[in-house]
Amino acid sequence: MARIFKRHSIHGRLFILFLTSMLTLLILVSVLYYQKTTEIIHSKISDLAVKNISQTVGLFDLMLEGYDSVTKSLNSNYELLRLLQERDKEEDAAISVINERTITNILGAVYYSRDDIIGIHVISNKGKVYNYERRFAGIVDINYSSTDWYKKLVESNGKMQWFGLSEGSLINSFLRQDPVFVFGRQLYDLTNYKPIGVVLIETNPKPILAALSNVTISPNSRVYIVDRENRIIASTEPTVESPEDRKDPPSFAGLPRPKRNDIVVDNQTDQLIVAANAAMAEWTVYSLTPKEDISAELAQTRLYLLFVILAVIIIATFLASLISRNIASPLKLLIREMKQVELGNFRGAVNVNSFEEINSLVSSFNRMVLRMDELIERITLSSISEKNAELQALQSQVNPHFLYNTLDMIYWMLDERENDRLGRVILSLSHMFRYSSDWEEASKTTLGQELDQMRHYMTIIENRLEGRIETEINIDNSWLDAPMPKMTLQPIIENAVKSGLEPLDRLGVLRVYAESDEKAQEFRIVIADNGVGMSEETLETIRKSMYEPVFIKNGVMATTRSAQKSEARTRRGIGLPNVHHRLALMFGDNYGLRIESEQDVGTTVVIVMPMPIPSSSTSQHADSSQH
């Protein structure tokens, strides 16, 4: 015994130790490799983001310097400044028109010096407006003097004012739907340094947005240009027309701001934040990239690592199994045969050639299985013989009760000399005796034969009761081959007629129909009457009698004494327990009779059997018949 335990211990420990060592080493290497790879990828992404934002900020400074030089060229154009002042004072209309045309030509020359300028607007101190733009030139918002942008230009003291990205023109009301990049400054007389007006320039925003898109490092990256007051000058946020779909911009108050030409990288939150200053306009460019997008770059690495782990696990498991196969194989054969025995197969045997102890164990198991098979076969034969004897005893008590009633009815019909009716009754009775006495096929029959027996019985009953009972049968021909115990319907019909319908002072109706339940795999034959019904106490007594243990006494079915006493008081419960137990013997304990009854309403008895296989029967039974 100690040697068996020791060998079993070695086998288990070898397998577990080998597999655990391999998996531990694999997990350790995989974790270190993944961490190092993650650091490298994050470092490369951060470097890429810093490089992109540095280049973008430099490009912004170049673009803004170009825009600044445009405004300075206008402010340093002596001819333009002179004409603006003279036209404000000129009273001669012809000269005024010439001056205005000259000013427009100067603006046009500046306009065509760059491809990205959309419109140039000059407003003198006297309120005269000069425009040069591609379309709708000269259409100016008359309320421009009350706008914020005009006030900022007037108060700027000649300093460049960057208004940033606008959804439409600030001054031309007909161009409010075209996005523009806006900037301007106050114009001064270079001789006495007095303000003589303001210039507002609107340019195409595509160069600005294209530069911003270069900063993005993932599809969900967002880039913002923010001024000193944390107002958004421009961004890569997509334009959304519906206010409900518009997302709130992030708060820039708590984000780090770089100093001078520094670049700030912050990855402490759920986003990678990179910020740099555009010195020309005192703007800060922010690049916000979700960490989830950065982690997505590691998907291929994780997938590759997963394949490696799975491959190593498979190899390690194979090696562990190979090492322990010599010891485990005999035990596996024995376990497999034990499972077959558990399922009820006692015919197999285990043949192994292994260690002496295992061979001894297998031999003992084979002898035990052989002995168990012999004992089960004996018990099965004994149980079958006992059930056959019990079934024959149950069948034997069905016939006498009906025979006595029929002989009594024949006596009264002979007395009334109703020979024709008597002939039909005697013929039906002959068929019934022939059916009930034929036990060559033991107690098994079909639903079609049972319905034939029921029709013969109802012929006798309807002749005896003279139109007081009406029978309705509605069973599809496809169910007529359903197997069932012999003499199942007749005792139930007899109880329904005797105890339920005969005492009625009105027409009694007996309905017989079938129904199937695919879900529960049940086939039900329902026998319902509109008779006097039963009280709750009587119904409960009959139900209890059906589920009490059955024993055979003097060749007759008997239950407990309490049930026998109840049956002595009412004839209703004689046949029902008999039928229920015969159904249970044939189909199993889940099948039998189910009874429902209500006093003065009627009784319903349901015969529950397993679902049979429907057939296209051409029997003489109709789907629906009425007597």
C-alpha positions as CSV (number, residue, x, y, z in Angstrom):
1,M,0.0,0.0,0.0
2,A,2.9,2.3,0.8
3,R,4.5,1.6,-2.5
4,I,1.3,2.4,-4.4
5,F,1.0,5.7,-2.6
6,K,4.6,6.5,-3.2
7,R,4.4,5.9,-6.9
8,H,1.2,7.8,-7.2
9,S,2.8,10.7,-5.3
10,I,5.8,10.7,-7.7
11,H,3.6,10.7,-10.7
12,G,1.5,13.6,-9.4
13,R,4.5,15.6,-8.3
14,L,6.4,15.1,-11.5
15,F,3.6,16.2,-13.6
16,I,2.7,19.2,-11.4
17,L,6.3,20.3,-10.9
18,F,7.2,20.1,-14.6
19,L,4.1,22.0,-15.7
20,T,4.3,24.6,-12.9
21,S,8.0,25.3,-13.6
22,M,7.4,25.8,-17.3
23,L,4.3,28.0,-16.8
24,T,6.1,30.1,-14.1
25,L,9.1,30.7,-16.3
26,L,6.8,31.5,-19.2
27,I,4.7,33.9,-17.3
28,L,7.7,35.7,-15.8
29,V,9.4,36.1,-19.2
30,S,6.1,37.2,-20.8
31,V,5.4,39.9,-18.2
32,L,9.0,41.3,-18.5
33,Y,8.8,41.3,-22.2
34,Y,5.4,43.0,-22.3
35,Q,6.5,45.7,-19.8
36,K,9.7,46.4,-21.8
37,T,7.8,46.5,-25.1
38,T,5.1,48.8,-23.6
39,E,7.8,51.2,-22.3
40,I,9.5,51.3,-25.7
41,I,6.3,51.9,-27.6
42,H,5.1,54.6,-25.1
43,S,8.5,56.3,-25.4
44,K,8.4,56.3,-29.2
45,I,4.9,57.6,-29.2
46,S,5.9,60.4,-26.8
47,D,8.9,61.3,-28.9
48,L,6.8,61.3,-32.1
49,A,4.2,63.6,-30.4
50,V,6.9,66.0,-29.2
51,K,8.5,66.1,-32.7
52,N,5.1,66.7,-34.4
53,I,4.0,69.5,-32.0
54,S,7.5,71.1,-32.3
55,Q,7.3,71.2,-36.1
56,T,3.7,72.4,-36.0
57,V,4.5,75.2,-33.6
58,G,7.4,76.3,-35.8
59,L,5.1,76.2,-38.8
60,F,2.5,78.3,-36.9
61,D,5.1,80.9,-36.1
62,L,6.1,81.1,-39.8
63,M,2.5,81.5,-40.8
64,L,1.7,84.1,-38.2
65,E,4.9,86.0,-39.1
66,G,3.7,86.0,-42.7
67,Y,0.3,87.3,-41.6
68,D,1.9,89.9,-39.4
69,S,4.1,91.1,-42.3
70,V,0.9,91.6,-44.4
71,T,-0.6,93.9,-41.8
72,K,2.7,95.8,-41.4
73,S,3.0,96.2,-45.1
74,L,-0.4,97.9,-45.1
75,N,0.5,100.1,-42.1
76,S,3.8,101.1,-43.8
77,N,2.2,101.9,-47.1
78,Y,2.5,105.7,-47.1
79,E,0.2,106.1,-50.1
80,L,-2.6,104.1,-48.4
81,L,-2.4,106.1,-45.2
82,R,-2.4,109.4,-47.1
83,L,-5.4,108.4,-49.2
84,L,-7.4,107.3,-46.1
85,Q,-6.8,110.6,-44.4
86,E,-7.5,112.7,-47.5
87,R,-10.7,110.9,-48.4
88,D,-12.0,111.5,-44.9
89,K,-11.5,115.2,-45.5
90,E,-12.2,115.4,-49.3
91,E,-15.4,117.1,-50.2
92,D,-15.1,116.8,-54.0
93,A,-17.0,113.7,-55.0
94,A,-15.0,113.0,-58.1
95,I,-11.7,113.1,-56.3
96,S,-13.2,111.0,-53.5
97,V,-14.1,108.3,-55.9
98,I,-10.6,108.3,-57.4
99,N,-9.1,108.1,-54.0
100,E,-11.4,105.2,-53.1
101,R,-10.5,103.3,-56.2
102,T,-6.8,103.9,-55.5
103,I,-7.2,102.5,-52.0
104,T,-9.0,99.4,-53.4
105,N,-6.2,98.8,-55.8
106,I,-3.7,98.9,-53.1
107,L,-5.7,96.4,-51.1
108,G,-6.1,94.3,-54.2
109,A,-2.3,94.2,-54.7
110,V,-1.9,92.9,-51.1
111,Y,-4.8,90.5,-51.6
112,Y,-3.2,88.9,-54.6
113,S,0.2,88.7,-53.0
114,R,-1.0,85.6,-51.0
115,D,-3.2,82.7,-52.0
116,D,-4.8,82.2,-48.6
117,I,-6.3,85.7,-48.1
118,I,-10.1,85.7,-48.4
119,G,-10.8,89.3,-47.6
120,I,-9.1,92.6,-46.5
121,H,-11.2,95.2,-44.7
122,V,-10.0,98.7,-43.8
123,I,-12.2,101.0,-41.7
124,S,-11.2,104.6,-41.2
125,N,-11.8,106.6,-38.1
126,K,-14.6,108.4,-39.9
127,G,-16.4,105.1,-40.5
128,K,-15.6,104.6,-44.1
129,V,-15.1,101.0,-45.1
130,Y,-12.9,99.6,-47.9
131,N,-13.1,96.0,-48.8
132,Y,-11.3,93.7,-51.2
133,E,-12.7,90.1,-51.3
134,R,-13.7,87.5,-53.8
135,R,-17.5,87.8,-53.6
136,F,-20.0,90.1,-52.0
137,A,-17.4,92.9,-51.6
138,G,-18.7,96.0,-49.9
139,I,-21.5,94.3,-48.0
140,V,-20.7,95.2,-44.4
141,D,-22.4,94.6,-41.1
142,I,-23.7,98.1,-40.2
143,N,-23.3,97.2,-36.5
144,Y,-19.6,96.5,-36.6
145,S,-18.7,99.3,-34.3
146,S,-20.5,97.6,-31.4
147,T,-18.8,94.2,-31.9
148,D,-16.0,92.9,-29.6
149,W,-13.5,92.5,-32.4
150,Y,-13.8,96.1,-33.5
151,K,-13.4,97.3,-29.9
152,K,-10.3,95.2,-29.4
153,L,-8.7,96.6,-32.6
154,V,-9.4,100.2,-31.5
155,E,-8.0,99.5,-28.0
156,S,-4.9,97.5,-29.2
157,N,-2.5,100.5,-29.7
158,G,-1.2,99.0,-32.9
159,K,-0.5,95.5,-31.4
160,M,-1.4,92.6,-33.6
161,Q,-4.7,91.0,-32.6
162,W,-5.3,87.3,-33.4
163,F,-9.0,86.4,-33.3
164,G,-8.4,82.8,-34.4
165,L,-10.7,80.5,-36.2
166,S,-14.3,81.8,-36.8
167,E,-17.3,79.9,-38.2
168,G,-18.0,82.8,-40.6
169,S,-16.9,86.3,-41.6
170,L,-16.9,88.8,-38.8
171,I,-17.8,91.8,-41.0
172,N,-19.5,90.4,-44.1
173,S,-23.0,89.2,-43.2
174,F,-23.2,87.2,-46.5
175,L,-20.2,85.1,-45.7
176,R,-21.3,83.9,-42.3
177,Q,-21.3,80.2,-43.3
178,D,-17.7,80.0,-44.5
179,P,-15.0,79.4,-41.8
180,V,-12.2,81.9,-41.8
181,F,-9.0,82.6,-39.8
182,V,-9.2,86.3,-38.6
183,F,-6.5,88.8,-37.4
184,G,-6.0,92.5,-37.6
185,R,-4.4,95.7,-36.1
186,Q,-4.9,99.4,-35.8
187,L,-3.4,101.6,-38.5
188,Y,-1.3,104.6,-37.5
189,D,0.0,107.7,-39.2
190,L,3.7,107.1,-39.2
191,T,4.4,110.9,-39.1
192,N,2.6,111.7,-35.9
193,Y,1.7,108.2,-34.7
194,K,-2.0,108.9,-34.5
195,P,-4.6,106.2,-35.3
196,I,-6.3,106.6,-38.6
197,G,-8.3,103.4,-38.8
198,V,-8.2,99.6,-38.4
199,V,-7.5,96.7,-40.8
200,L,-9.1,93.3,-40.5
201,I,-7.9,90.3,-42.6
202,E,-9.7,87.0,-43.1
203,T,-7.7,84.0,-44.5
204,N,-8.4,80.5,-45.5
205,P,-8.3,78.3,-42.3
206,K,-7.2,75.1,-44.1
207,P,-3.4,75.7,-43.6
208,I,-4.0,76.2,-39.9
209,L,-6.2,73.0,-39.7
210,A,-3.8,71.0,-41.8
211,A,-0.9,71.9,-39.5
212,L,-3.1,70.9,-36.5
213,S,-3.9,67.5,-38.1
214,N,-0.2,66.8,-38.3
215,V,0.0,66.8,-34.5
216,T,-2.5,63.9,-34.1
217,I,-1.0,60.5,-33.5
218,S,-4.2,58.5,-33.4
219,P,-7.8,58.7,-34.8
220,N,-9.1,59.9,-31.4
221,S,-6.4,62.5,-30.9
222,R,-7.6,66.1,-30.5
223,V,-5.5,69.2,-31.0
224,Y,-6.4,72.7,-29.6
225,I,-4.9,76.2,-29.9
226,V,-5.7,78.1,-26.7
227,D,-5.0,81.7,-25.9
228,R,-3.9,83.1,-22.6
229,E,-7.5,83.3,-21.3
230,N,-8.0,79.5,-22.1
231,R,-10.2,80.4,-25.1
232,I,-10.1,78.0,-28.0
233,I,-8.7,79.7,-31.1
234,A,-8.9,76.6,-33.3
235,S,-9.2,72.8,-32.9
236,T,-9.5,69.5,-34.8
237,E,-12.9,68.8,-33.3
238,P,-15.3,67.8,-36.1
239,T,-18.0,70.3,-36.9
240,V,-21.4,69.1,-35.5
241,E,-24.6,70.8,-36.6
242,S,-26.9,69.4,-34.0
243,P,-26.4,71.0,-30.5
244,E,-27.3,67.7,-28.9
245,D,-24.4,65.9,-30.5
246,R,-21.9,68.6,-29.7
247,K,-19.3,67.6,-27.0
248,D,-18.1,70.0,-24.4
249,P,-14.5,71.0,-24.9
250,P,-12.0,70.0,-22.2
251,S,-11.0,72.4,-19.4
252,F,-7.6,73.9,-20.0
253,A,-7.4,75.6,-16.6
254,G,-5.7,72.7,-14.9
255,L,-3.5,71.6,-17.8
256,P,0.2,72.3,-17.7
257,R,1.5,75.3,-19.7
258,P,5.0,75.3,-21.1
259,K,7.4,78.2,-20.5
260,R,8.8,80.0,-23.5
261,N,10.1,77.4,-26.0
262,D,9.7,74.4,-23.7
263,I,7.5,71.4,-24.6
264,V,5.5,69.8,-21.8
265,V,4.7,66.0,-21.9
266,D,2.2,64.8,-19.2
267,N,1.1,61.1,-19.2
268,Q,-0.1,61.0,-15.5
269,T,-3.8,61.0,-16.5
270,D,-5.8,58.8,-18.8
271,Q,-4.5,60.9,-21.7
272,L,-1.1,61.7,-23.2
273,I,-0.9,65.5,-23.1
274,V,1.7,67.4,-25.1
275,A,1.8,71.2,-25.0
276,A,4.0,73.9,-26.8
277,N,3.9,77.6,-27.2
278,A,3.4,79.6,-30.4
279,A,5.5,82.6,-29.4
280,M,4.2,84.8,-32.2
281,A,0.6,84.9,-31.0
282,E,1.1,83.9,-27.3
283,W,-0.9,80.7,-28.0
284,T,-0.5,77.3,-26.5
285,V,-1.0,74.2,-28.7
286,Y,-2.4,71.1,-26.8
287,S,-2.4,67.6,-28.2
288,L,-4.7,65.2,-26.2
289,T,-4.4,61.5,-27.0
290,P,-6.4,58.8,-25.0
291,K,-4.2,56.2,-23.4
292,E,-6.6,53.6,-24.9
293,D,-5.4,54.5,-28.4
294,I,-1.8,54.2,-27.3
295,S,-2.5,50.8,-25.8
296,A,-4.1,49.8,-29.2
297,E,-0.6,49.9,-30.6
298,L,0.3,47.0,-28.3
299,A,-2.5,44.8,-29.7
300,Q,-0.2,43.0,-32.2
301,T,2.4,42.5,-29.5
302,R,-0.2,41.0,-27.1
303,L,-1.5,38.7,-29.9
304,Y,1.9,37.5,-30.7
305,L,2.7,36.9,-27.0
306,L,-0.6,35.1,-26.6
307,F,0.3,32.7,-29.4
308,V,3.7,32.0,-27.9
309,I,2.2,31.3,-24.4
310,L,-0.4,29.0,-25.9
311,A,2.3,27.1,-27.9
312,V,4.5,26.7,-24.8
313,I,1.6,25.5,-22.7
314,I,0.7,22.9,-25.3
315,I,4.3,21.7,-25.5
316,A,4.7,21.6,-21.7
317,T,1.4,19.7,-21.3
318,F,2.4,17.2,-24.0
319,L,5.8,16.6,-22.4
320,A,4.2,16.2,-18.9
321,S,1.7,13.7,-20.3
322,L,4.4,11.8,-22.2
323,I,6.5,11.4,-19.0
324,S,3.6,10.2,-16.9
325,R,1.9,8.0,-19.5
326,N,3.5,4.6,-18.4
327,I,2.0,5.0,-14.9
328,A,-1.3,6.7,-15.9
329,S,-2.4,4.4,-18.7
330,P,-3.6,1.4,-16.6
331,L,-5.4,3.7,-14.2
332,K,-7.2,5.5,-17.0
333,L,-8.4,2.2,-18.5
334,L,-9.7,1.2,-15.1
335,I,-11.5,4.5,-14.6
336,R,-13.0,4.3,-18.0
337,E,-14.4,0.9,-17.3
338,M,-15.8,2.1,-13.9
339,K,-17.7,4.8,-15.7
340,Q,-19.2,2.2,-18.0
341,V,-20.3,0.3,-14.9
342,E,-21.8,3.5,-13.5
343,L,-23.9,3.8,-16.7
344,G,-25.1,0.2,-16.3
345,N,-22.8,-1.7,-18.6
346,F,-21.5,-4.8,-16.7
347,R,-20.3,-6.7,-19.7
348,G,-16.8,-5.2,-20.1
349,A,-13.5,-6.2,-18.6
350,V,-10.2,-4.5,-18.1
351,N,-7.0,-6.2,-19.5
352,V,-3.7,-4.5,-18.5
353,N,-0.1,-5.6,-18.1
354,S,1.3,-3.2,-15.5
355,F,2.7,-3.3,-12.0
356,E,1.7,-6.1,-9.8
357,E,-0.4,-4.0,-7.5
358,I,-2.4,-2.5,-10.4
359,N,-2.9,-6.0,-12.0
360,S,-4.3,-7.2,-8.7
361,L,-6.6,-4.2,-8.4
362,V,-7.9,-4.8,-12.0
363,S,-8.5,-8.5,-11.4
364,S,-10.6,-7.7,-8.3
365,F,-12.6,-5.1,-10.2
366,N,-13.3,-7.6,-13.0
367,R,-14.6,-10.2,-10.5
368,M,-16.7,-7.6,-8.7
369,V,-18.4,-6.5,-12.0
370,L,-19.1,-10.1,-13.0
371,R,-20.7,-10.8,-9.6
372,M,-22.8,-7.5,-9.8
373,D,-24.0,-8.5,-13.3
374,E,-25.2,-11.9,-12.1
375,L,-27.1,-10.3,-9.1
376,I,-28.7,-7.6,-11.2
377,E,-29.9,-10.2,-13.8
378,R,-31.5,-12.3,-11.0
379,I,-33.2,-9.2,-9.4
380,T,-34.5,-8.1,-12.9
381,L,-36.0,-11.5,-13.6
382,S,-37.6,-11.6,-10.2
383,S,-39.0,-8.1,-10.6
384,I,-40.5,-8.9,-14.0
385,S,-42.2,-12.0,-12.7
386,E,-43.6,-10.1,-9.8
387,K,-44.9,-7.2,-12.0
388,N,-46.5,-9.6,-14.5
389,A,-48.3,-11.4,-11.7
390,E,-49.4,-8.0,-10.2
391,L,-50.6,-6.8,-13.6
392,Q,-52.7,-9.9,-14.2
393,A,-54.2,-9.5,-10.8
394,L,-55.1,-5.9,-11.4
395,Q,-56.7,-6.7,-14.8
396,S,-58.8,-9.5,-13.2
397,Q,-60.9,-7.2,-11.1
398,V,-62.1,-4.9,-13.9
399,N,-64.6,-7.2,-15.6
400,P,-67.1,-8.5,-12.9
401,H,-68.5,-5.2,-11.9
402,F,-69.7,-4.3,-15.4
403,L,-70.9,-7.8,-16.0
404,Y,-73.4,-7.6,-13.1
405,N,-74.8,-4.3,-14.2
406,T,-75.3,-5.5,-17.8
407,L,-77.0,-8.7,-16.8
408,D,-79.3,-6.7,-14.7
409,M,-80.2,-4.4,-17.6
410,I,-80.8,-7.4,-20.0
411,Y,-83.3,-8.7,-17.4
412,W,-85.4,-5.5,-17.5
413,M,-85.2,-5.2,-21.3
414,L,-86.5,-8.8,-21.7
415,D,-89.3,-7.9,-19.4
416,E,-90.3,-5.0,-21.7
417,R,-89.9,-7.3,-24.8
418,E,-87.8,-4.8,-26.7
419,N,-86.2,-7.4,-28.9
420,D,-84.5,-5.1,-31.5
421,R,-82.8,-3.1,-28.8
422,L,-81.9,-6.3,-27.0
423,G,-80.2,-7.6,-30.1
424,R,-77.9,-4.5,-30.3
425,V,-77.2,-4.7,-26.6
426,I,-76.4,-8.4,-26.7
427,L,-74.1,-7.9,-29.8
428,S,-72.2,-5.1,-28.1
429,L,-72.0,-7.2,-24.9
430,S,-70.6,-10.0,-27.0
431,H,-67.9,-7.8,-28.4
432,M,-67.0,-6.5,-25.0
433,F,-66.7,-10.0,-23.4
434,R,-64.6,-11.1,-26.4
435,Y,-62.3,-8.1,-26.0
436,S,-62.0,-8.4,-22.2
437,S,-61.4,-12.1,-22.2
438,D,-58.7,-12.0,-24.9
439,W,-55.3,-11.8,-23.0
440,E,-53.1,-13.4,-25.6
441,E,-51.2,-10.1,-26.0
442,A,-51.1,-9.6,-22.2
443,S,-52.5,-6.3,-21.1
444,K,-51.3,-4.1,-24.0
445,T,-53.6,-2.7,-26.7
446,T,-54.1,0.5,-28.8
447,L,-56.2,3.6,-28.5
448,G,-58.3,2.5,-31.5
449,Q,-59.2,-0.8,-29.9
450,E,-60.1,1.0,-26.6
451,L,-62.4,3.4,-28.5
452,D,-64.1,0.4,-30.1
453,Q,-64.7,-1.1,-26.7
454,M,-66.0,2.3,-25.4
455,R,-68.5,2.5,-28.3
456,H,-69.9,-1.0,-27.5
457,Y,-70.2,0.1,-23.9
458,M,-72.0,3.3,-24.8
459,T,-74.4,1.5,-27.1
460,I,-75.5,-0.5,-24.1
461,I,-75.7,2.5,-21.8
462,E,-77.6,4.7,-24.2
463,N,-80.1,2.0,-24.8
464,R,-80.6,1.6,-21.1
465,L,-80.9,5.3,-20.3
466,E,-83.0,6.1,-23.4
467,G,-81.6,9.4,-24.7
468,R,-80.5,10.8,-21.3
469,I,-76.8,10.6,-22.3
470,E,-75.0,12.0,-25.3
471,T,-71.4,11.1,-26.2
472,E,-68.9,13.2,-28.2
473,I,-65.6,11.7,-29.4
474,N,-63.0,13.9,-31.1
475,I,-59.7,12.0,-31.6
476,D,-57.5,12.4,-34.7
477,N,-57.0,9.1,-36.6
478,S,-53.2,9.7,-36.4
479,W,-53.3,8.8,-32.7
480,L,-55.3,5.5,-33.0
481,D,-52.1,3.3,-32.9
482,A,-51.0,4.8,-29.6
483,P,-50.2,1.9,-27.2
484,M,-51.9,1.7,-23.8
485,P,-53.0,-0.8,-21.1
486,K,-56.1,-2.9,-21.9
487,M,-59.4,-1.8,-20.3
488,T,-58.2,1.7,-19.6
489,L,-61.1,3.8,-21.0
490,Q,-64.0,1.5,-19.9
491,P,-63.6,1.8,-16.1
492,I,-63.3,5.6,-16.4
493,I,-66.4,5.8,-18.7
494,E,-68.3,3.5,-16.3
495,N,-67.5,5.7,-13.3
496,A,-68.5,8.8,-15.3
497,V,-71.9,7.3,-16.3
498,K,-72.7,5.6,-13.0
499,S,-71.7,8.3,-10.5
500,G,-71.8,11.4,-12.6
501,L,-74.4,11.3,-15.4
502,E,-77.1,8.8,-14.3
503,P,-78.2,11.0,-11.2
504,L,-78.7,14.0,-13.5
505,D,-82.2,15.5,-14.1
506,R,-81.0,16.9,-17.5
507,L,-79.2,15.7,-20.6
508,G,-75.8,14.3,-19.7
509,V,-72.9,14.9,-22.1
510,L,-69.7,12.8,-22.1
511,R,-66.8,14.3,-24.1
512,V,-63.7,12.3,-25.1
513,Y,-60.8,14.0,-26.9
514,A,-57.0,13.9,-27.2
515,E,-54.4,16.6,-26.9
516,S,-50.6,16.5,-27.2
517,D,-47.9,18.6,-25.4
518,E,-44.7,18.7,-27.5
519,K,-42.8,20.6,-24.8
520,A,-43.6,18.1,-22.0
521,Q,-43.6,15.2,-24.4
522,E,-47.0,14.1,-23.1
523,F,-50.1,12.6,-24.9
524,R,-53.3,13.2,-23.0
525,I,-56.8,11.6,-23.4
526,V,-59.4,13.8,-21.7
527,I,-62.7,12.3,-20.5
528,A,-65.0,15.1,-19.3
529,D,-68.7,15.0,-18.2
530,N,-71.2,17.6,-17.0
531,G,-72.4,15.4,-14.2
532,V,-73.0,15.9,-10.5
533,G,-69.3,16.1,-9.8
534,M,-67.6,15.3,-6.5
535,S,-67.0,17.1,-3.2
536,E,-63.5,18.2,-2.3
537,E,-63.3,15.5,0.4
538,T,-64.3,12.7,-2.0
539,L,-61.9,14.0,-4.7
540,E,-59.0,14.2,-2.3
541,T,-59.8,10.6,-1.1
542,I,-59.7,9.3,-4.6
543,R,-56.4,11.1,-5.4
544,K,-54.8,9.7,-2.3
545,S,-55.9,6.2,-3.1
546,M,-54.3,6.4,-6.5
547,Y,-50.8,7.2,-5.0
548,E,-50.9,4.8,-2.1
549,P,-48.8,1.6,-2.3
550,V,-50.5,-1.3,-4.1
551,F,-50.5,-4.9,-3.0
552,I,-52.3,-8.1,-4.1
553,K,-54.6,-9.7,-1.6
554,N,-56.5,-12.9,-2.7
555,G,-55.9,-12.0,-6.4
556,V,-57.5,-8.5,-6.0
557,M,-55.8,-5.1,-5.9
558,A,-55.8,-3.5,-2.5
559,T,-54.5,-0.3,-1.0
560,T,-54.4,0.9,2.6
561,R,-57.2,0.3,5.0
562,S,-58.3,3.9,4.9
563,A,-58.7,3.9,1.2
564,Q,-60.6,0.6,1.3
565,K,-63.1,2.1,3.8
566,S,-63.6,5.2,1.6
567,E,-64.2,3.0,-1.4
568,A,-66.8,1.0,0.6
569,R,-68.8,4.2,1.0
570,T,-68.7,5.3,-2.7
571,R,-68.4,3.2,-5.8
572,R,-66.7,6.1,-7.7
573,G,-63.2,5.2,-6.6
574,I,-63.1,1.5,-7.5
575,G,-61.7,1.6,-11.1
576,L,-59.6,4.7,-11.1
577,P,-56.7,3.5,-8.8
578,N,-56.6,0.3,-10.8
579,V,-56.2,2.2,-14.1
580,H,-53.7,4.6,-12.6
581,H,-51.4,1.9,-11.3
582,R,-51.6,-0.1,-14.6
583,L,-50.6,3.1,-16.5
584,A,-47.7,3.6,-14.0
585,L,-46.6,0.0,-14.4
586,M,-46.5,0.3,-18.2
587,F,-45.1,3.8,-18.7
588,G,-43.5,4.8,-15.4
589,D,-44.4,6.8,-12.3
590,N,-44.6,10.1,-14.2
591,Y,-47.7,8.9,-16.0
592,G,-51.2,7.9,-15.0
593,L,-54.5,9.7,-14.2
594,R,-55.1,13.3,-13.3
595,I,-58.6,14.1,-11.9
596,E,-60.4,17.5,-11.5
597,S,-64.0,17.8,-10.3
598,E,-66.4,20.4,-9.1
599,Q,-69.7,19.6,-7.5
600,D,-72.8,20.2,-9.7
601,V,-70.4,21.2,-12.6
602,G,-68.8,17.9,-13.7
603,T,-65.7,15.8,-13.6
604,T,-62.6,15.6,-15.9
605,V,-60.3,12.7,-15.9
606,V,-57.0,13.0,-18.0
607,I,-55.1,9.9,-19.0
608,V,-51.4,11.0,-19.3
609,M,-49.1,8.8,-21.5
610,P,-45.7,9.3,-23.3
611,M,-45.9,11.0,-26.7
612,P,-46.5,8.3,-29.3
613,I,-45.4,8.5,-32.9
614,P,-48.4,9.7,-35.0
615,S,-49.4,7.6,-37.9
616,S,-51.6,8.1,-41.0
617,S,-54.2,5.6,-39.8
618,T,-57.1,4.7,-42.0
619,S,-59.1,3.1,-39.2
620,Q,-62.9,3.2,-39.3
621,H,-62.8,5.6,-36.3
622,A,-63.8,9.1,-37.4
623,D,-62.1,12.2,-36.0
624,S,-65.3,13.3,-34.4
625,S,-68.4,11.2,-33.7
626,Q,-71.5,11.8,-31.7
627,H,-74.1,9.3,-30.2
